[in-house]
């Protein structure tokens, strides 16, 4: 489904486009009260700002079971390329054979315990996660320069305490370890508090034989670290946390992945796994919860997020359009393409200021803190609601039929055709480096650098 909208706000009024109530206007709304079989797999919304010369936003809502982040970015880049009038190469066409990830037949029990799908450590003294689920979450963005990334890697690998593990620790392991440690400190948990690190792993190259790199699907595996104590995470060298993160990632091999697929096939209560990811406000004792006292990090650093050029230049920002329901950090390359890393933090509001203070105080390179000064001045929580009908964007619906919901066939051609039609009304749009941005839920923000724009 493709929506066209006109916002009565300027681009500046949306601030830094952090996941918040205001930018939900730019992203298609999904009604989760409908039966799951009626939910659309893809919605795209094109919104023009009040000041027409500023550009447009493209908000995309994709079904996560349909594809993971890598496949979603592949889709966006393909859409952008076709919009420019170019043809996809054979290697760029998506590989759709879902049979490669089917469970074994006849169905058999998983070969591993799969602790990542069972209840994780609770706050000491608690009997469930309900209170933690209810706590307000907020979002803030941090930035690591290339020098600061190298410093963290050096700290993680400069270890004489026996926590080194084979190859030098990667930037993901080093940054993840630092985030895990900072989260434990910010929460002021007991040193005896159990905690685990949770992440997801792209399995395309983990399978034997490997999946094609252009496999279009949800090719992710959940994993968690061994259980640790908060006291060890905050007091031992950074290499200790990095070593436990590595154990979580290295667990994911062909045999473990096949067993996890069997686990899902045998699971009779998928709602307990799905519930935390739906915006229904449901709190359940049996639902998986990856938040306090645990922590998760996802890497988007391998995604080619800045290649999507619809004709006005590449993306210059990448982020999310919705808050996670639990504490999580996401790592993405900076649009400056200088080796710096953006850290998108979803964290309990009550501990946010503590986290920022620890991050700034503990992780410094010379006198430069690991957080933008601009961020400090704009730090805020994001809970503002629309208060009048004037705040709502106006929609013109263009709805393809069910027979068009196949990518890369009719669906992509229809989206491309409609976007080209809209783009013609915006002006010639030179194919030169311009500005635009992508927020993940997804949201692309396209700047046109003063090109004339016409109303819908």
C-alpha positions, 0 to 999 in steps of 0.5 A: 500500500502506498500513501501520499500525505502533506504535513503541516509542519516544517522539517525543523519541527520534527527535531532530530527525527528520533523515535517519538510521537511526532515522527509517527505521522511520517510512518504508516500506521499498522492496526494490530487489532486486525487478524494477523492474516489481514495485516499488510506486508508492506506500507509506504508513505510519502509525506511533504513538509509544510515548507515544500522546498525542504523535501519529502519523507518516505516512511516504510513499515515492513513485516519483520517475519517477511524480511530482516534489516539487510533484506529491507535495505536491499529492497529500498536500494533496489527501489531507489535504483529503479526510480532513477530509471536504472535496471537491476543487475542479476546479482541484485535480484532477491533470492526467495527460496524460503524452503532453505529455512524450513524445519526438518520433516518429520518434525523433531525436537530441537537438539539444543536447550535454546536458553535464548528463548526461555525466561532470562534473569530477573531483577533480584527479588522479582518474580516476573518482568511486568514492572520492568515492561511497564517502565517508560523507555526513551531514545538518545543517540551517541556518536563514536569517532573512528579514533574512539572506536579504535580506543575501545578495541584497544582497551578490549584487546589490551588484557593480561587477565586471561580473557582474550579469545583467539582473534582480536575482539571486533568493534562490535564486541568492544562497543557492545561490551562497553554499552553492556557495562555502562547499562549495568552501572547506570541501573545501579544494580546489585553486584550479585545481579545476574545479567546476560547480553542478547543479540541477533546474528545474520545467518546467511554465511553461518549455514552450510551451505551458506545462503546467497547474500541476496537472500530475501527473508528474515535470516536472523538467529537469536543468541545470548551470552553465558550468564554473568554477574553485574559485579564482574561486568563492571569491575573486570577488564572490558575483555571479560564482557567482550569474551562473553559476547563472542561466546554468544555469537560463535554459538550460532553455526549451522547445527544450532540454527537448524535446531532453533528453526525446529524450536520455532516449529515446535513452539505452540505459544508463539504469542509469548515470543511475538507479544513484546514486538507488537504495539498493543501495550500488553504486559505478560508474565510469560512473554520474552523480555530482554530488558533490565537487568539484561541488555541487547545490542544489534549491529547494522554496521554491515548494511549499505544504508546510504546507497539509496539514491532516489535522484537527489543524492544518497542518505545522510542519516539512518535510524529508527521510527519506533521505540523498542519495548526494552533496553537496546542499543543499535550500531550503525555507520555514520553518514560521514563515512569516516569510520565513526559509529552512531549508537541508537540507544533505547533505554529506561527513562529513569536510568537515561541520565545516569547512562549519559553521565557514565558514558561521558565520564568513563569513555573519553579520548583526550578531552573529547567525550563520546557524545555530541555536544549538540545532543546534550543541548537537545536531550529530551524525552519523546512523549508529545502527543498530537492534540488537534486534527490539524496535527494529522497529515492528510492522506491520498491512498493508492491501494494495489490489489493482493495480486500486486503484493509480490516483490520484485514483480508487480509490487516493486514496479507499482511503487516505482511507478507511483514514486516516479509520478510523484517525483515528476511533480517535485521537479527535475531532481539532479542525480548528484550528492544531496541530502536525505535520511533513513529512519528505521521502521523505516523512514527516508528523509529526502532533501531536494536542496531548494528544488521547486516543489508543487503541492499534491 
